[in-house]
Amino acid sequence: ITSRQLVLVDLCREWVDDPEKGKVLVFCQQTDVLKDILRVLEQHDFTTASYHGQISRRAQREATERFRDEAQVMVSTSAGSVGLNWQFANCVVNYDLPWNPMEVEQRIGRIDRFGQEEETVYVVNLHAPGTIESDIVMRVHQRIRVFEESIGALEPILGSGAKDLMATVFDFTLDQDQRDEKIDQMLTAAETRVRIQAEVEEASAFLNVMDDAEIDGFEDVILRNGRYVGQPELVWLLRESQLQVCCW
């Protein structure tokens, strides 16, 4: 049993033994990891359910029913991070963190949704300090405040820059300080792009409203003054242009 599994066992024990807390939803990325987690939890007498993409739709529905009715802990891969209602739990454990923060938002959304009776939902992230990938993933998530606020705008924050970020993480020609500095620069640039885009969109909506109002007023003025091009003027201009062409 690994240290991370022991931490998960202790967390689940603390949670399910507290009548004011309740059920735990655990997410991991790989089916093999899911099976190992289930084995360890069941060895420690937890009632479990599991959800992943390699079981049938019927088995997935039965897993949800089991989690709602009797299971203390649900262990799921990313297959369970979209479109499911598990609001009868109020704790999400990210056994491992995906690179895409949008997936974390989706995971949290399984319990933080309409019908959740608790005022607070809890998000616990397990990672191994000292490993490059784990440290960088945590820094990225913390930098863009994925755990503190709505992250609907996170997709454009990373966007196509995700590949560059990955390349930087595994660029072993850089030392740790150089890697950290470069990642911070990339995140700052991405955040700046998103902020500017948001400012432009906000200003655009304001300018559109003002533009409509100004145009309405301008139309009234030119109609009163007769300073506009109407149908007779257009006919005259067309005739003049034809005459000029013929003369030419």
N, C-alpha and C positions, 0 to 999 in steps of 0.2 A: 504494500500500500504506500502510495507516495505522500509527500508532505501536503500537496495541494488537495488530495483526496481526504486526508485527515482534517484539514481546515474545513472542507465542505461538510464532512460528517459532523463536526462540532457545531457548525453554523445551523445545519438542519435540525440537530438535536435541540439546540437552544430555541429554535423557532417553533417546532411542532409541539414542544413540551409547554409552551406558553399559550394558554387559552386565549389570550388577547391578540395573538399573532396568527397562527394558522398554517396555511399551506405554502410550499416553496416551489417555484418554477426555476429549473436549472437549464441553461442553454450551453451547448457545446457545438463545435463545427463538424466533427466527424463521427460517423456511426460507431467505429471501433472504440472511440473515447466514450461515447454514450454507453456502450455495453459494459465497459470497465466501471463507469460510475454506478450503473445499476447494480453490478455485482457487489461493489463495496457497500453501497447503501443497504442492500438486502442482507448482507452479512451483519450489519449493525441494526437489524430488525426494523427498518423503515418499510412501510408499504409504498410501493412505487407504481408509476405508469410511465410509458415511454411513447414518444411520437417522432417518427422520422419518415423519410421518403421511400423507404424500402418495404413498407407495409401497405396493405390494401386500404382503400378508403373506409371500408367497414371497420377495419382494425383501428384506424385513426379515430373514427367516431367513438368506438368503444373505449379507446384510451382517454378521450376527453370525458366521457361519462364516468370512468373509473376515477379520474382525477377529481372530478366534482364530488363524487359520492363517498369514496373511501381512501384513495391514495393520499399520502401525506406529501409526497414529492413527485413532480413530473419532470422527467429529463427529456429534452427535445433538441434536435438539430435545427438548422435554419428552416427546415420544412415547416416548423411550427411557429415561425416568427411573423407570419402574415395571415390576416383574415380570421383569426381564432379568438374566441371570447373566453378567457380564463380569469375573469375579474373576481372570482371567488378566492384567488390567491392574492397576497399583497407583498410578496417578496420575489424579485427576479435576481438570480445569481448568474453572472456571466462567467462560466468556468474558464472560457477563453474568449478573448475579445477579437472580433473580426476587424479587418482593415477598414471596411466601409462603415462609417458611423451611422449611416442611414439604417443599417441592419440592427444596430443597437437600439435606435429609436423604435423600430418595429418590434423588437423583443419587449421593450418596456410597455409598448402599446397593447400587449396581450392582457395586461392586468390594469394598466392605467387607462381605463375606458369607462363609458357609461355603465352603471350598475355596480361599480366599485363602492363598497360601503365604508371602507376605511378612509380617514382623512389623509393618511400618509401611505404612500407605497415606497418600498425600499429597493434600492438597486445596489448589489454587492458585486464587485469586480475582483476576480482572482487573477493574479499574474505573478510571474517569477522575477523579482528584482535582480538586476545584474545581467540579464540577457538582453542583447541589443534589440531584437524585435519587440519583446514585451515592453521594454522601457519606452521605445519610440511610439508604439501604439498607444500606451497610456498617455504620453505627452500630447499626442495629436488629439485624443479624445478630450483631455482636460483643457487644451488650448481653445478648442472650439465649443467648450462648455456643453458637451453632449449630455452630461448628467444633471445639469442645473436648469436648463431651459428648453423651450421648444426648438427643434433643429430642422424645421422644414426647409430652411435655406442652406442646409449643409451640402446638399448635392452639388450646387454650383460652387461652394467653397473649395471642394476638392477637385471635382470635375476631371478634366484630362490631366491635371497635375498629379493625380494619384500615382501614375506610372513613374513620374520623375521623383516623387517622394520615396517610392519603393527602391528605385535605383540608388538614391542617396543613402538609404538605410544600409544597403548591402555593398556600398562602395568602401572597400577596405583599404583604399589608398588614403582615406581620410582618418585622422585620429578622432577621438571622441569629441573634443572641443570643436574641431572643424565641422564634424557631422552635425552637432547640435546647432552651431551657428547657421549652417546652410539650411537646415530644416526650419529654423525660426524665420529665416529670410523668405523661404518659400511660403510658409503659412501666413506671414505678414502680407506678402504680395497678394495671396489669394483673398485674404480678408479685405484688403484695400479694394480689390476688384469688385467684391460683393457689395461693399459699402457704397462705392461709386455708382454701381448699378442700381442699388436701392434708392440713392439720392436722385438719380436721373428719373427713375420711374415715379418717384414721389413728386418731383417737379413737373414731370410730364402731365400727370393727372391734374395738377393745379393750373398749368398753362392751358390745357385743353378747355377747362372750365372758363378761364378768363378769355380765351380766344373766342369761344362761342358767344360770350356776353358782348365782347367788343364788336364782333362781326354783326350781331343783331343790331346794336346801336348805330354802327356805320351804315348798314343798309337803310335804316330809317332816315339818316341824314342825307345820303345821296339821292334817295327817292324824293325827298322834299325839295332838294336843290336842283334836281334834274340833271345831275352830273353823273350819268351812268350810260353805259352802252346797252341799248335795248334792241328789239328786233328791227326797227327801221334803220338804225345806225349800222347794224350788221349787214343788212341788205345793201346799203349804200357802199360799205367798205368792199363787199364782194364784187359789186359792179365796177367800182373803181379799179380794183385789182385786175379784173378781166380786161378792161379797156387798156390798162398799162401793158398787159401781156400782148394784146393784139397790136398795139402801136409798136412795141419793141420788135 
